[in-house]
């Protein structure tokens, strides 16, 4: 297939948190809001003159400083963010929106605050206490937390507009991006898709790490290009899988999948497509803020929700993706030392295979996966097992 026009540009954007589009937004006198969790409603961080930046620590090397402050038994993502903050990589941030959903990440925010690592005189932060259940009371509590700890300080310190019109405008902008992602994601249903796993992963991560209003023109052009793109004459994919799990922003993972000729048909991991890149429906009968908060709480697939109905819902979401995108297997991935996903991965790897009959691989990984020979070997072995299973099934059908 011919190269996508903006792919190298998207990849370049992912080499540092303070990328070219973030710099352009700051030059436009916009307010940079960093966040690290789906409990933080992305669309509300893009109201008025604010823009969201999903924090990453690309090209992470030594974690010596973060290990000194936080120990080596902390999730690599949390340690990498702290290390990058110590290096001055987030000095462009004006506000940090966090949640107590992950206590490891709370420690990152606390250390950043106590050590005054963000060298920006107007920097401040807010942390919400997120509910553990999706109920009417929980939604009300969640919205109040967001109003008190995010909206109020963003209004007070930076004059961000959170009027009904501003929130609906932010949702409309998000929905345009979501519609483009839905169209692109649907292209992965084809037997021989016109977009590779690595390409899709790069574009997806970039959409979270850049101001939406600046990213959208490039996304529109890329989707238009994909509509007329011709796939390779030979279908090289040996297996089709759904990848589910914890935070995964290293697109080298998808590169490893490609090198094994394994196609990622759907990405249900933190800050992937499901959830995160779907249209947010709004009606005219309720305040937009209430509808947005309810949407994010109801669609949240974090294993922090431990009620039986949410546990089953998470399995059902993955099962639906397997059926809709014609996957042959599932890969549950977990960042090493991620408490919540450690339980989820272990349990569902067994349940999906034994109770639902879907071949499932469970892996734990470092934050940076590039160069991981062990990971590549495990994926290759899983792909071969899926391929053998399909060949035997086709042979029995004959």
N, C-alpha and C positions, 0 to 999 in steps of 0.2 A: 504494500500500500504506500501511496505517496505520503510524505511527512505532512503533519498538520502545521499550518502557517505559524501559529502562536505557541506551539508546544515548548520550544526552547525558552520562550519568554516566560511561560508559566513555570517551567522548571527553575529558571533563574530567580523567580520570585520566592521560591521555597528555600533558597540558600541562606537566608537570614530573616529574622522576624521583622526587622526594620527594612522592609523591601521597598522597591521603587514606587509602588502604588501607595504604600503607607506614607512614604515621604511626600508624595504629591498631595495626599489628603492633608497632611500636616501643614504643607505650604498653603493649602486652601483654608487654613485656620480651623480645621476640624478637630474634634476632641477624640483622642484614641482611647478606646475602652478594651482592655485585655480581659480574657476569660478562658476558663479551662473545663467547663462542665455544661452538659445539656440542661441541667437545672437552671442555668442562666439563660433566659430567653433571648436568643441571638437577635431577633427582630427588634426588641426593645432597646438594644444597645446600638441600633442604627436609626434612632429617631433624631429629628432635627439636625443639628450639626455634629452629632456623635457618630462614630463608626466603630464597628467591632473588629477585633483582631484575636483570632483563636491562637493562643500562645503555643509555640513550639520551640525546640532548641536544636535546630538543624546543625549537622556536622559536629555533634557532641564528641568530645575527646575524653580527657581525664575528668573524673568526678571526685577528686581528692577533697576539695573544699566542702562540697555538699555532704560527703560521707563523714567528714569531721563534725559537722553540725547536726546531721540527721541520721547517721549510721548507714551501713551498707545493706541493711535489710529493709530499705524503703524502695518503693517502686521507682524504676529507672527514669520514668517520665518526670516524677516529682523532683528527683535529685538533679536531673538535667536542667529543669527550669530554674531551680535555685542557683545552680552553677552559672547559668547564662546571666541571671540577674546580677550575680557577684561580678561577672565580667563586664557589666554595663550594657548588656544587650537589650534591655527593656527601658532604657532611659527616655524613650520617646513616649512612653505610656503616661496618660493623664489620670486614668482611673483603672482600678483592678476590681472586677466584679467576680466574687468567689462564692462558694457554697460549702456548707459543712458536710456535704455528702461523702467526701473523702477526707478523713482526718490527716492523711499524709499531705494532701494538698493544702489543708489549713495550716499545717506547720510551715509550708513554703511561704504562705502569705504572712504569717506571724514573723518569721525570720526576716523576710524582706522589709517588714515594717520596723522591727526592733533594730535591725542593722542599718536602716535607712539606705537601702541599696539602690533605689530608684532616684537618680540624680535629676529630678525635675521638681522645681519649687512648688508647683501647683498639684503635684501628685497626691491622690488620696485613694481610699479603697472602701469596699463594703462587702460584708459577708452575710448571706442569708441562712436561716435555719430552715431547711427544707423538710416538708412532711414525709412520713413513711408510708402513707396510704393515700389513695385517690378517692376522696370523698368530698361532699359539698363543703364540709367544715375545713378539710385539708386544702381545698382550692382557695377558700377565703383567707386562710392563714398564709398560704403561699403568696397570694397577691399582696397581702399586707406587708409581708417581709420584703417583697420586691419594691413596694412603694417606699418603705421606710429606709431601706439600706442601699438601694440603687437609684431609684427615681429622685428621691428627695435630695441626696447629695449632688447628683448630676444637674439638677435644677439650680440648687443653691450655689455651687462652686463654678459651674460652667454655663448656666443659663440655657440648658437644653430644653427644647420645646416638647412637652409630653401632653399636648392637647389631643382631643379626639381625632382631629384632622391629621396631626403629625403621626400618631400611631397607625392610623389607617393608611397613610402614605407609605410608611415603612413596610407595612404588610404587603401593600401592592407591589412594591419594589422586590421584596422577598419572593412573592408569588410568581413574578415574571421569571426570576432566576430558577425557581422550583420547577416551573413548567418546562424550561429548557433542559434541566437535569432529568426530568421524567422522560422527555423525548429521547435524550441521549442514553439513559439507562435502559429504556425499552429496546434500543438497538442491540443490547447484549443478549436478547432472547433468540436472535438469529443463530442458525447452525454455524455460520461462518461470519462473525460480526465484523463491522467496519471500524471498530475501535478496540484497542488492546487493553488488557488490565492495567498496565503501567500508565498508559495515556489517560485512562479514566481516573486512576488514583491521583495523578498529578493535578489534573483539572479540578477534581473534587477538593483536595487539600487547599489548593490556591483560592478556591471560592470562600473558604472559611478564614483565610489568613489575610485577605485584602478587603478594602472598602468596597461594598457591594456596588455602589454607584459608579466606581471606576472599573470594576471587574466586568460588569455586565456587557459593555460593548465588545470586549474580546470574546466573551462567551457566546454572544449572539452570532458573531462571525464564525466561530469554531463550529457551532451546531449547523449553521448553513453549509459549511464546508463538508461536514459529516453526511449531510443529506444526499450529497452527490458523490461521495467517496466510494470507490469500488474496492471490495475486499480482495485479499490475495487469491489467486486462482486455486491454490491448494490449501485446503483446510488443515492447519497444523495442530489443532487442539485435540489432545488425547483424552481429556476429561473436563467436566464442567462442575464447578463447586460454588457453594455459598460460603463466604467467610464471615464468621460472627465472633464477637468478643470485645475486648477492651480497646482503649485508645491506641490508634495505629496511624501515625503520621509519617512513617518512613516508607516511601514508595518503592524502596529496594525490596520490600516484601513482595509486592506485585511483580517486580522484575524477576525475583526467584521463581514465582509461579509461572511466569512466561517462559523462563529458561527450561522449566520442566514441561512445557507445552500444556499447562493447566490453565483453563480459562475461569476467571472469577466473574460469575454471572451476576452476583449481588453482594453488596457489602453492608452487613448489619453489625458494624462495630462503632464505637464512640466516634462521632464526627465523620461517619460515612454517609451513605445516601438514605438509609433506613434506620432510625428517623433522622430528619434534619433537612432533607431536600424535597419536602412535599408541600403542596399548597396549603396555606392556613385559611380555612373557610371563616368568613365573617358574616354575621347577619346584621340587620339594621335595628334590632330590638333591644340589644344589650350593649353596654360599653365595650369598646374595642379592647381595653386593658383586661377586663375580665375574660373575654373570649380568648385572648392570646395566652394568658396565664393558664387557663383551663386546658387549652390545646397542648401546651408544653408539658403539663403535668400528666395528662392522660396518655400522651404518645411516648412518654419517657420509658425507655426499656432498660434502665439501670438495674442491676441485680441488688442494689440497695433496697429495692422494694421486695420484701420477703413474704408478703401475703400469698396464699396459695393461688388466688386468681391471677396475680401478677406473674408468678412463676410459670403458670401454665400459659399465660398470654405470651410470654417471651418465647416459649417453645413453639406456640402456634404461629407466631410471626415468622420464625425461621422456616417452619414447615411450609407455610404459604409461599415463601420465597423459593423454596426448593421446587414446588409445583409450578409456580408461575414462570420461573426462569429456566425450567427444564434442567435442573441440576442433578448430578449423579451422586454427589456426596456433600458433606459439610466439614469445614475446618473451623474448630473453636480455638481461637488464639487468645492468649492472656499475657499481659506484661508481667514479668517476674515480680513477685511480692505484691501483686494487686490482690488485696484481701477479698473483695466482693467477687471478682471474676475468677479467682482461684476455686471457689466453691462451685460457681456456675459452670465453669469449663469441665471440672471433674465429673460433676453430676450429669450434665447433658451429653457429654461424650459417650457415656454409658447408656443413658436412656434413649437417645436418638437412634442408637444402633440396635439395642436389644428390644425396645418396645415398638419402635416405628420402622425398623428394618432399613435404615438409611446408613450407609457406610460413613463413619465419622472419625475424624482425627483430632485429638486434643494436643495442643502444644503450648508451652510457656516460652517466652522469648525475652531477650534484652530490649531496651528501648531502641537502640540502633541495631538493625538486623543485617546491614550490609556486610558481606564477607563471612556470614555464618554458614560454614560448611555443613554443620550438623543439621541445621534447619533445612537446607537444600536437600540433604540426603533423605530426611523424613518425608518431605513433600514428594520427592521423586518416587519413593517406595509406595506412598499412598496413591499417587497417580497410576502407577503400574498395577496396583490392586484393583482400582476402578476399571482400568482398561481390560484386565483379564476377566473381571466380572461381566463386563459388557459383551466381550467376545463369546464367553460361554453362554450367555443368555441368547445372543443372536444364533449361536450354533444349535441350541435346543429348539429355537423357533423354527429352524429349517427342518 
